[in-house]
């Protein structure tokens, strides 16, 4: 299970929005300069963290190729459901074999 983010969703969205606005205005010579400066302003430990948020937002908005967050969540849920169904199927197979063996035994009277 993944650990929860130490940064609230609102802060992540604000950081991404600030980076996008700064790049639109041309306030920084490079994207990384904007990311680093905004990470420092918001008290985020690493500029790499903000860079990942920006990349994820770009994928979610269709600006970059990749799987959107919703698709990733759906795939994760389907994998979890698949694993649960496989476990249930194994339990049913074991129970079926047990009861089939019980029916094959001669009665004890």
N, C-alpha and C positions, 0 to 999 in steps of 0.2 A: 504494500500500500504506500502510495506517495505521501510525503509529508506535506502538510498545508503550507502555503506561502506565508512568509512573515510580513509581506506587504499587502495591504488591503487592495481590493479590486479597483476602488476609486483612485488610489494613488497610481496604480499601473496605467489606468486609462488616462489620467492627467499627464503622466510622463510622456506617453506616446503622443498625446495631442500637442504638448509643448514642443516636442521634437519636430513634429510635422509642421507646426506653425513657424518655428524658427527656420526650417529649411525652405519653406515657401517665401519667407521674407528675405532669405539670403543673409541672415544675421551671422552665420558662421562660415568659415572657409571650407569646412568638410562636415559630413554627416557625423563622423566620430567626435569632432569637436563639440558639436551641438549635444550629442548624447552625453559626453563626459561632463560638460558644464551643467546640463540639466540634472544629471544624477547627483552632482555635488550640491546643487541648489535645493534639491528635494531630500537630501540626506540619505540617499540610496548608496549602500556600501560599494557597489561595483558598477562601472559603466557597462560592463558586459551584461549585467542583469537587464539594464534598460535596452541594450541592443537586442537582446533576445525578445523582449516585449514588443519592440518595434517590428522585428521580423515576423513574429507571430501575428501581429495586427495586419501587416501587409498581406500575409497568406490568407487571413480571414476575410479581408476585403477584396481578394482576387487580384491584387497587384503583383503577387509573386506566385510561382507554382508551388504546389504542396497541398497537403490535406488540412482542411480547416479544423478548428477546434471542435466544432460540432461533430464532424465526421470521426475525429479521433475518439471523442467521448462515446459515440454510437458503436464504433468498433470495439472499444474496451468493454462496453456493456454486453455486446453480443458474445464476445469471448468468455466473459464471466458466466453468462447464461449457458453457453455451450459446455463449459466445464461442469456446471451444476447438473446439466442433463446427462452428461457422460457418467458422472458419479451415480446418479439415480439409476441409470441403465445398468451399471455394474452391480448395484445392490439388487435390482430386480432379477438379474441373471443368477446371482448367487442364491437368492430366495427360490427361484424357479428350480434350480438344481437340487436344493435341499428338499423341497417338497416332492419333486419327482423321485428322489431316492426314498423318501418315506412311503410313497405309493408302491414301490417295487418290493418293499420288505414283506415277508410273510407275516400274517397276523400272529399274535402271541396268546392264544387261548388254549 
